Amino acid sequence: MPKKANIIINVNENLEKALRQLKKKIEREGVVRDMKRIVYHEPPTQKRRKRLMRAIKQNLVRMAAQKIV
C-alpha cells in the first residue's frame, strides 16, 4: 500500500513562491517517484540496477565529501 503524503504550504501573498515551495516539498517527499513506480511496471532486474547505481553514486559523493574535509 502506498504511503500518503501530507504536505502543508502556507499561501500568504506570493502565489508563485508558494508553488515553488510545494514543488520542492513534493520532490523531497518522493511523491512523483512513488507515483511513477506504481503506474509503470519495472522488472526486478531494472530495480536492482537502479538500486546499485544509486548506491554507487551515494558512495562517490561520500568519498568526495571525506576528501574535502
JOKADA-V559357 format. One record per pair of residues at least 24 apart in sequence whose C-alpha atoms are under 8 Angstrom apart, sorted by the first residue. I is the first residue (numbers start at 1). J is the second residue. Records with the same first field share a line. If there is no record, write none. Layout:
I->J ; J
//
This chain:
2->34
5->29 ; 31
//
